[in-house]
Amino acid sequence: MKIIHVCCAPDYLSSLIKRPDLLGNIFYFYNPNVFPQEEYERRLESFEKACKKSGAAFILATYDPTEFNPGLHCLGEEEGGARCSYCIELRLKKTAELCLEVGADSFTSTLLASPRKSLSIIDRAGKMVEDATGVVYEGGNLRCDRSSLSPFLNGIYVQDYCGCKSSLEGVRLHRVEREKRDLERFRRDYGSLIALWQYRGRAIRREQIPIVEEERLKDFLSLLKPSAILVSEQSFFDGKSWLKTGSYNCRILREYYCDEDDSKES
Ligand code: SF4
């Protein structure tokens, strides 16, 4: 029997798509690195939901964020550096210890499904833990393509940062810088429409945007980044649900989908 450390529900699902045979083992949710607690609870809830749906056996560790203490040598480290090696090793070590407790002979992790993690860092940490505990580490690549994963993500929380406080701050900083850059260009190229900037992150109606040409509309949306563009006609945008604008995909919603708040915006 194997114990499979689980970092989050999307990576759990990806691992099962890639390796359905893993289902006969025990999944172990241990992530003291996740900050803040509410975020941990959201990830845990989704994991439990996904696990129960797939009928998997699982064990939940008690959340104790003080167990994640990367130390001074990790301060200021970029994602992927010493802090991450420490974090991954910590979680794998606890998984191997659980193997010894319950008599499992090997361990692996759904971290191997994460498209943003280095497989070699995970393998290095896994081998170190194997040498220290004598429990066999099983590496591999558990990533699957997005299109096969998407149908399983309905109702599953998909986080937008890795987990620890530093990664959260990194994402926030990146967001602030991106917003500043977008606003500068919006002012320069669409200065007469600056009143529409208030729709950044919110739904906007198609008829509020006085741009006809599709490529220019895409450029405009790639800067504004609204949560959705609301259209009234069924045939508009050929019935598509997304408008790809390059780095940003804008959701297209037919009017009858919009909620009360959206409908008050016009
Ligand atoms: S960025 Fe992710 S892997 Fe790295 S320390 Fe933070 S939570 Fe751990």
Residues whose N, C-alpha, C, O or C-beta is under 5 A from the ligand:
A	BS01	SF4	N33 E79 R83 C84 C87 C162 G163 C164 S167
